[in-house]
Amino acid sequence: MWLTYLVTSLVTNFGMSLPAAGFVFAITQVTGVLGRVLLGWISDRLGSAVPVLKAVAIAAGATTVALALATPSCVLAHCLLAGIAA
């Protein structure tokens, strides 16, 4: 659900151009793929996915709130982190 409205939010709330918002969306997708691999590896090392899922749930909520409070200058950093968590 987080990624569904990302481009619209970036264009309307942050004043980005559509190509720039699409680029941020693509970066968010790439970090999502890499994040899933990393989180799967961490789950394997811990022997249980439950702690990782709890941490990801908290991180997804935090990045959602952070995006709502973000400034245009730091929105890319938030999207990078959100790609891993959301």
Sequence and secondary structure as in RCSB ss.txt:
>XXXX:A:sequence
MWLTYLVTSLVTNFGMSLPAAGFVFAITQVTGVLGRVLLGWISDRLGSAVPVLKAVAIAAGATTVALALATPSCV
LAHCLLAGIAA
>XXXX:A:secstr
 TTTTHHHHHHHHH   HHHHHHHHHHHHHHHHHHHHHHHHHHHHHT SHHHHHHHHHHHHHHHHHHHH  TTTH
HHHHHHHHHH 
